[in-house]
């Protein structure tokens, strides 16, 4: 295990996980709803699909990314989960 990983504050690890998740959601958003066959027909390989995804004018995360951010904010503000309170967020 990397020594830096052991000494990195938990808040930094959480921030990194959430940032990575939302970034991946935004990168993958342009492929949402496409079948595997459609992807293979559109791109020669993974690097071509990656180039297409990240070279757009802007990246926008989806409702999945928004839900992740909302739950993370809720958990940062509350010590336990109240489903009714979370639902109204």
PyMOL commands that place a pseudoatom at each C-alpha (Angstrom):
pseudoatom trace, name=CA, resn=UNK, resi=1, chain=A, elem=C, hetatm=0, pos=[0.000, 0.000, 0.000]
pseudoatom trace, name=CA, resn=UNK, resi=2, chain=A, elem=C, hetatm=0, pos=[1.221, 3.489, -0.860]
pseudoatom trace, name=CA, resn=UNK, resi=3, chain=A, elem=C, hetatm=0, pos=[2.491, 5.368, 2.210]
pseudoatom trace, name=CA, resn=UNK, resi=4, chain=A, elem=C, hetatm=0, pos=[0.825, 8.591, 0.986]
pseudoatom trace, name=CA, resn=UNK, resi=5, chain=A, elem=C, hetatm=0, pos=[-2.530, 6.846, 0.970]
pseudoatom trace, name=CA, resn=UNK, resi=6, chain=A, elem=C, hetatm=0, pos=[-2.106, 6.006, 4.644]
pseudoatom trace, name=CA, resn=UNK, resi=7, chain=A, elem=C, hetatm=0, pos=[-1.324, 9.602, 5.601]
pseudoatom trace, name=CA, resn=UNK, resi=8, chain=A, elem=C, hetatm=0, pos=[-3.841, 11.375, 3.366]
pseudoatom trace, name=CA, resn=UNK, resi=9, chain=A, elem=C, hetatm=0, pos=[-6.670, 12.893, 5.427]
pseudoatom trace, name=CA, resn=UNK, resi=10, chain=A, elem=C, hetatm=0, pos=[-10.014, 11.131, 5.098]
pseudoatom trace, name=CA, resn=UNK, resi=11, chain=A, elem=C, hetatm=0, pos=[-11.683, 14.321, 3.868]
pseudoatom trace, name=CA, resn=UNK, resi=12, chain=A, elem=C, hetatm=0, pos=[-9.220, 14.465, 0.953]
pseudoatom trace, name=CA, resn=UNK, resi=13, chain=A, elem=C, hetatm=0, pos=[-9.949, 10.837, 0.091]
pseudoatom trace, name=CA, resn=UNK, resi=14, chain=A, elem=C, hetatm=0, pos=[-13.694, 11.474, 0.137]
pseudoatom trace, name=CA, resn=UNK, resi=15, chain=A, elem=C, hetatm=0, pos=[-13.282, 14.610, -1.977]
pseudoatom trace, name=CA, resn=UNK, resi=16, chain=A, elem=C, hetatm=0, pos=[-11.184, 12.653, -4.484]
pseudoatom trace, name=CA, resn=UNK, resi=17, chain=A, elem=C, hetatm=0, pos=[-13.733, 9.859, -4.713]
pseudoatom trace, name=CA, resn=UNK, resi=18, chain=A, elem=C, hetatm=0, pos=[-16.647, 12.219, -5.272]
pseudoatom trace, name=CA, resn=UNK, resi=19, chain=A, elem=C, hetatm=0, pos=[-14.707, 14.344, -7.771]
pseudoatom trace, name=CA, resn=UNK, resi=20, chain=A, elem=C, hetatm=0, pos=[-13.666, 11.241, -9.686]
pseudoatom trace, name=CA, resn=UNK, resi=21, chain=A, elem=C, hetatm=0, pos=[-17.202, 9.884, -9.731]
pseudoatom trace, name=CA, resn=UNK, resi=22, chain=A, elem=C, hetatm=0, pos=[-18.748, 13.128, -10.986]
pseudoatom trace, name=CA, resn=UNK, resi=23, chain=A, elem=C, hetatm=0, pos=[-15.998, 13.596, -13.601]
pseudoatom trace, name=CA, resn=UNK, resi=24, chain=A, elem=C, hetatm=0, pos=[-16.490, 10.028, -14.859]
pseudoatom trace, name=CA, resn=UNK, resi=25, chain=A, elem=C, hetatm=0, pos=[-20.233, 10.624, -14.980]
pseudoatom trace, name=CA, resn=UNK, resi=26, chain=A, elem=C, hetatm=0, pos=[-19.699, 13.746, -17.118]
pseudoatom trace, name=CA, resn=UNK, resi=27, chain=A, elem=C, hetatm=0, pos=[-17.278, 11.966, -19.446]
pseudoatom trace, name=CA, resn=UNK, resi=28, chain=A, elem=C, hetatm=0, pos=[-19.641, 9.042, -19.904]
pseudoatom trace, name=CA, resn=UNK, resi=29, chain=A, elem=C, hetatm=0, pos=[-22.766, 11.173, -20.300]
pseudoatom trace, name=CA, resn=UNK, resi=30, chain=A, elem=C, hetatm=0, pos=[-22.339, 11.427, -24.075]
pseudoatom trace, name=CA, resn=UNK, resi=31, chain=A, elem=C, hetatm=0, pos=[-22.547, 7.629, -24.305]
pseudoatom trace, name=CA, resn=UNK, resi=32, chain=A, elem=C, hetatm=0, pos=[-25.609, 7.236, -22.111]
pseudoatom trace, name=CA, resn=UNK, resi=33, chain=A, elem=C, hetatm=0, pos=[-28.268, 5.088, -23.727]
pseudoatom trace, name=CA, resn=UNK, resi=34, chain=A, elem=C, hetatm=0, pos=[-25.995, 3.691, -26.445]
pseudoatom trace, name=CA, resn=UNK, resi=35, chain=A, elem=C, hetatm=0, pos=[-25.701, -0.047, -26.773]
pseudoatom trace, name=CA, resn=UNK, resi=36, chain=A, elem=C, hetatm=0, pos=[-22.387, -1.853, -26.900]
pseudoatom trace, name=CA, resn=UNK, resi=37, chain=A, elem=C, hetatm=0, pos=[-22.931, -2.472, -30.619]
pseudoatom trace, name=CA, resn=UNK, resi=38, chain=A, elem=C, hetatm=0, pos=[-23.567, 1.225, -31.253]
pseudoatom trace, name=CA, resn=UNK, resi=39, chain=A, elem=C, hetatm=0, pos=[-20.369, 2.132, -29.411]
pseudoatom trace, name=CA, resn=UNK, resi=40, chain=A, elem=C, hetatm=0, pos=[-18.323, -0.378, -31.409]
pseudoatom trace, name=CA, resn=UNK, resi=41, chain=A, elem=C, hetatm=0, pos=[-19.821, 0.932, -34.656]
pseudoatom trace, name=CA, resn=UNK, resi=42, chain=A, elem=C, hetatm=0, pos=[-19.004, 4.545, -33.738]
pseudoatom trace, name=CA, resn=UNK, resi=43, chain=A, elem=C, hetatm=0, pos=[-15.451, 4.169, -32.420]
pseudoatom trace, name=CA, resn=UNK, resi=44, chain=A, elem=C, hetatm=0, pos=[-12.462, 2.118, -33.529]
pseudoatom trace, name=CA, resn=UNK, resi=45, chain=A, elem=C, hetatm=0, pos=[-11.198, 1.605, -29.982]
pseudoatom trace, name=CA, resn=UNK, resi=46, chain=A, elem=C, hetatm=0, pos=[-11.401, 2.876, -26.406]
pseudoatom trace, name=CA, resn=UNK, resi=47, chain=A, elem=C, hetatm=0, pos=[-8.905, 5.665, -27.013]
pseudoatom trace, name=CA, resn=UNK, resi=48, chain=A, elem=C, hetatm=0, pos=[-11.064, 7.068, -29.840]
pseudoatom trace, name=CA, resn=UNK, resi=49, chain=A, elem=C, hetatm=0, pos=[-14.129, 7.014, -27.581]
pseudoatom trace, name=CA, resn=UNK, resi=50, chain=A, elem=C, hetatm=0, pos=[-12.110, 8.666, -24.793]
pseudoatom trace, name=CA, resn=UNK, resi=51, chain=A, elem=C, hetatm=0, pos=[-10.868, 11.410, -27.142]
pseudoatom trace, name=CA, resn=UNK, resi=52, chain=A, elem=C, hetatm=0, pos=[-14.424, 12.061, -28.304]
pseudoatom trace, name=CA, resn=UNK, resi=53, chain=A, elem=C, hetatm=0, pos=[-15.733, 12.245, -24.737]
pseudoatom trace, name=CA, resn=UNK, resi=54, chain=A, elem=C, hetatm=0, pos=[-13.128, 14.562, -23.253]
pseudoatom trace, name=CA, resn=UNK, resi=55, chain=A, elem=C, hetatm=0, pos=[-12.657, 16.897, -26.229]
pseudoatom trace, name=CA, resn=UNK, resi=56, chain=A, elem=C, hetatm=0, pos=[-16.168, 18.289, -26.105]
pseudoatom trace, name=CA, resn=UNK, resi=57, chain=A, elem=C, hetatm=0, pos=[-16.671, 22.011, -25.437]
pseudoatom trace, name=CA, resn=UNK, resi=58, chain=A, elem=C, hetatm=0, pos=[-18.028, 21.272, -21.993]
pseudoatom trace, name=CA, resn=UNK, resi=59, chain=A, elem=C, hetatm=0, pos=[-18.674, 18.323, -19.749]
pseudoatom trace, name=CA, resn=UNK, resi=60, chain=A, elem=C, hetatm=0, pos=[-21.973, 18.062, -17.917]
pseudoatom trace, name=CA, resn=UNK, resi=61, chain=A, elem=C, hetatm=0, pos=[-22.702, 15.509, -15.282]
pseudoatom trace, name=CA, resn=UNK, resi=62, chain=A, elem=C, hetatm=0, pos=[-26.015, 13.681, -15.277]
pseudoatom trace, name=CA, resn=UNK, resi=63, chain=A, elem=C, hetatm=0, pos=[-28.703, 13.196, -12.678]
pseudoatom trace, name=CA, resn=UNK, resi=64, chain=A, elem=C, hetatm=0, pos=[-26.510, 10.426, -11.236]
pseudoatom trace, name=CA, resn=UNK, resi=65, chain=A, elem=C, hetatm=0, pos=[-23.729, 12.919, -10.539]
pseudoatom trace, name=CA, resn=UNK, resi=66, chain=A, elem=C, hetatm=0, pos=[-26.212, 15.410, -9.111]
pseudoatom trace, name=CA, resn=UNK, resi=67, chain=A, elem=C, hetatm=0, pos=[-27.650, 12.763, -6.803]
pseudoatom trace, name=CA, resn=UNK, resi=68, chain=A, elem=C, hetatm=0, pos=[-24.161, 11.827, -5.626]
pseudoatom trace, name=CA, resn=UNK, resi=69, chain=A, elem=C, hetatm=0, pos=[-23.409, 15.471, -4.809]
pseudoatom trace, name=CA, resn=UNK, resi=70, chain=A, elem=C, hetatm=0, pos=[-26.728, 15.909, -2.995]
pseudoatom trace, name=CA, resn=UNK, resi=71, chain=A, elem=C, hetatm=0, pos=[-26.172, 12.814, -0.857]
pseudoatom trace, name=CA, resn=UNK, resi=72, chain=A, elem=C, hetatm=0, pos=[-22.579, 13.852, -0.094]
pseudoatom trace, name=CA, resn=UNK, resi=73, chain=A, elem=C, hetatm=0, pos=[-23.741, 17.316, 0.984]
pseudoatom trace, name=CA, resn=UNK, resi=74, chain=A, elem=C, hetatm=0, pos=[-26.474, 15.786, 3.104]
pseudoatom trace, name=CA, resn=UNK, resi=75, chain=A, elem=C, hetatm=0, pos=[-24.042, 13.421, 4.809]
pseudoatom trace, name=CA, resn=UNK, resi=76, chain=A, elem=C, hetatm=0, pos=[-21.607, 16.288, 5.464]
pseudoatom trace, name=CA, resn=UNK, resi=77, chain=A, elem=C, hetatm=0, pos=[-24.374, 18.178, 7.259]
pseudoatom trace, name=CA, resn=UNK, resi=78, chain=A, elem=C, hetatm=0, pos=[-26.061, 15.281, 9.098]
pseudoatom trace, name=CA, resn=UNK, resi=79, chain=A, elem=C, hetatm=0, pos=[-24.730, 12.541, 11.327]
pseudoatom trace, name=CA, resn=UNK, resi=80, chain=A, elem=C, hetatm=0, pos=[-27.426, 10.075, 10.279]
pseudoatom trace, name=CA, resn=UNK, resi=81, chain=A, elem=C, hetatm=0, pos=[-29.748, 9.541, 7.339]
pseudoatom trace, name=CA, resn=UNK, resi=82, chain=A, elem=C, hetatm=0, pos=[-33.393, 10.512, 7.604]
pseudoatom trace, name=CA, resn=UNK, resi=83, chain=A, elem=C, hetatm=0, pos=[-34.989, 9.331, 4.368]
pseudoatom trace, name=CA, resn=UNK, resi=84, chain=A, elem=C, hetatm=0, pos=[-37.800, 11.915, 4.419]
pseudoatom trace, name=CA, resn=UNK, resi=85, chain=A, elem=C, hetatm=0, pos=[-35.365, 14.783, 4.978]
pseudoatom trace, name=CA, resn=UNK, resi=86, chain=A, elem=C, hetatm=0, pos=[-33.036, 13.441, 2.291]
pseudoatom trace, name=CA, resn=UNK, resi=87, chain=A, elem=C, hetatm=0, pos=[-35.916, 13.047, -0.158]
pseudoatom trace, name=CA, resn=UNK, resi=88, chain=A, elem=C, hetatm=0, pos=[-36.809, 16.747, 0.166]
pseudoatom trace, name=CA, resn=UNK, resi=89, chain=A, elem=C, hetatm=0, pos=[-33.260, 17.898, -0.508]
for i in range(1, 89): cmd.bond("trace and resi %d" % i, "trace and resi %d" % (i + 1))
show_as sticks, trace
zoom trace
